[in-house]
């Protein structure tokens, strides 16, 4: 996948993960400044972009080394993830799922 598409994918994922989240609530309530929110968004987007780049564009060995390093932060005390209803609801409303709104 070309680099620009991976960047747009990282931005799309980050924006949708923040949407209707506690972070968004904190921003709306003034508990988190817009400047801090921008820093958070940039950090999350950069991390997602790095992960996606290794997943999609790097050799399998490089991805495996990244995952080995990242696994040191595995959240032992977190609940296992479930499908997010707001994402699945949106997915069901989309008539054309071929471009994901991302143009190469």
Buried (B, 14 or more C-beta within 10 A) or exposed (E): EEEEBBBBBBBBBBEBBBEEEEBBEBBEEEEBEEEEBEEBBEEBBEEBBBBBBBBEEEEEEEBEEBEEEEEEEEEEEEEEEEEEEEEEEEEEEEEEEEEEEBEE
